[in-house]
C-alpha cells in the first residue's frame, strides 16, 4: 500500500511542486494539503496519514507547535520537517517536539522520497547539513549529567548507537554486528530508556553531541 502523506506549507507553489513530484512515485500518495499547522491538525484527525511533511515556519501555527500537538495525542503519525533552516534554533525545537526527520528544501526530490520511506520504517533521517550544524553548535550546561547517560550504556549498546548515528536500519545493524534483529530491537529500547529520549533521531543527535566525548 502507498505511504499516505500530508503536506503543510504556507507557500502554494511549494505544495503544488511537491504534489507534482510525488505523483511520479508509485508508493507515495499525497492525501491532504494544508497551509498552516492548524489546518494540518484537523486533517490528521479526519484522514489516515502515515507521514506529515511540515514546513517549520507557517502562520497561525508553525511546524514545531503542530508537531507538539500531534505528539500529545498521536505517536503513530511520522513527522518530517522540510524547511530552509538548518540553524540550532530551528532544528533542536523540531526534534524535541517529536519530529522523526529533518530535511532541507534544497534536497534532491528522490532523496526526499527515500527519507520518507525510511521514516516510515522507523529510521532517522536528519539531513547532513543540520547534523553538521548541531555538531558545531549544540552545547549544554548539564554536560556531566548527559555524559553519565552515555557511560551507562553497555559496550554493545554503544556499538548499536554508533550504527544508529549512521542511519542504519535494525536489519542493517543486525548484519553489521552479527546479532539478531530481535537483539537489536532490545538494545535500541534500552538505549532510548537510558538516554531518556523518545526515538532514534533524538538518540542519534544525543550521540553526536556526547558519544565521541565519552
N, C-alpha and C positions, 0 to 999 in steps of 0.2 A: 504493500500500500504506500501511496505517496506521503511524504512528510508535509503536513499541513502547517503553513506559516502565516503569521500576521506581520504586516509591515507598518510601522508607526514612524512617520517623519512629516514635519510640517511643510516640507518642500514637495509640491506635487510632481515636479519634474523628476526628482529623485525617486519617489514612489513608483511612478509610471515606468521609469527606466529599469527599476528592479523587477517589476511585474513582467515587463517585456523579456528580460533575461531569463527569469525563472520559468517562463513558458517554454523555453528551449530545454529544460531539464525534465526528464520523464518521471523522476522520483520526488520532485518538489512541487507543491501546489500552493499558490497564494489564495487563501480563502477569505482574507479580510485586509482592509486598509484603514489606517487612522491617521489623523493629522496632529494628535496630541495624546498624552498619557491617559486622560480621562476616557476618551473615545476607545482607546485600546482596552482598558479595563472592562468596559461594557461589552465589547466584542468577545473578549476572552470568556466572559460569563455566559455568553449566548451561543458561542460556537466551539467546536472541538479544535483546539490549537495545540500543535506539538512544539513549535518554536515561535517566540515573539521577537521580531527584529526591530530594535528600538534605536532611534537617534537619542543622544544624551540630552541635547538642548532642544526643548519643544515648549510652546506656550501652554498656559493653564496648568499642565502637569508634565514635568520633564521625564526623561527615561529613567533616572535614578529613583525618583519618587514612585513612578509606576512600578518599577521592579520591586520596591519595598512593599507596595500594596499587594502585588501578586503573591509575593512570598509569604505574606501574612495569612493567606488563605489557600495557596496552591503551590505545592512543591513538585508538581508533575510537568508543568509547562517550562520548557527550557527558554532562557533569556539570552539573547545575543545583542550586544551593543554594537552599532555600526555608526561611527562618528568621525569627525575630522580632528578630534582632540586626543592626543596621547600623553597629556601632561598629568602630573601626580593628582591634581585636584579633580580631574575628570575620571581617571582610571580607578583610583582607590575607592571612592564612594560607590562607583558602579559595582565593583567586585563585592564590597561589603554589603551592598543591597541585595545581593544574590544572583548577579549576572553569571552565567555559565561560560560566556565567551566575550571577547572584546576585539573587534576588527576596525580598521580604519577605512574610510571611504575610497582611498586610493588602491584598495586591494583588488587584485585581478578577479573578475567575476567567477571564474572556475574555482579559484581558491576560496571564495566566499561560500560557494555551494558546498565544497568539500568540508569547510569549517562547520557548516550547518549539519551535515551528515555526522560529523564527529561529535558534535554537541549532543545530538540525539542518542548517540551510543554512550554518552556519559564521560566523554574525554574533555580535556582542557583545550581551549582554542583562543589563547590570548596572543594578539599579534606581536611579532618580534620587536617592533618599534616601541610598543607600550611596555613590554617586558624590559627592554633595554633602558627605558626612561626610569622604570621602577628601580632597577639595579643601581642606578646613579643617584637617585633622589630619595628613596624610601629610607627614613630614619625613625627612631623611636626612643622615648625616654625609658622604656621598660625592657631594654635590650637584654639585660641579665636574666630577667624572668622568661623572656621569649626563648633565649638560647637554652635555658634549662629544659624547655619542652623538647627541643631538638635532641638534647643529651638523653632524654628519657626513651628515645627510640632505640630499638634493638638494631644490631648490625644489619640484619635482613630487612627490617623496616626502612632503614636509611637507604639501602640499595633500591628498594621499591620506590621510595620517594624520589631518588635521583632519576629513575626511569619515568616517573610521572612528570618531572620537570621537562623531559624531552618530548612530552605529549603522547607517549605511547599508551596504547590500549591495554586492558588486562591480558588479552591474548598475547600481545607482543611482549609484555613484561614476563609472562609465563615462559615464553620461548627464550628470552634473553637470560633469565635467571635459572632456567631449568627447574621450575616448580610448577605445580598445577594452577589452573585459573582459580580454583576454589581457595587455594592458599593465598594467591594474590589478593583476592577479594577480602580475605580475613586481615591481611596486612594493611590494606587500604583503609578498612574500617578502623583498625587500631591507630593508624596514623592520623586520621581525621579526629578521632577522640582525643588523642594525646596532644595534638596541636591546637585543639579547640577551634577547628574550622568546620565549615559546612560542606565543602565539596572539594574536588580535585584541583579546581582552578585556584582556590584560596590556599590550598596546601602547596601548590607549585610556587605561588607568589611568596608564601612564608619561607619556603626553602631558598628561593632566590636571594632573600634578604639574610638568612641566618645559617643555612647549611654549610656553606663554604667557610664560615667564620667559626663554626662549632669545633 
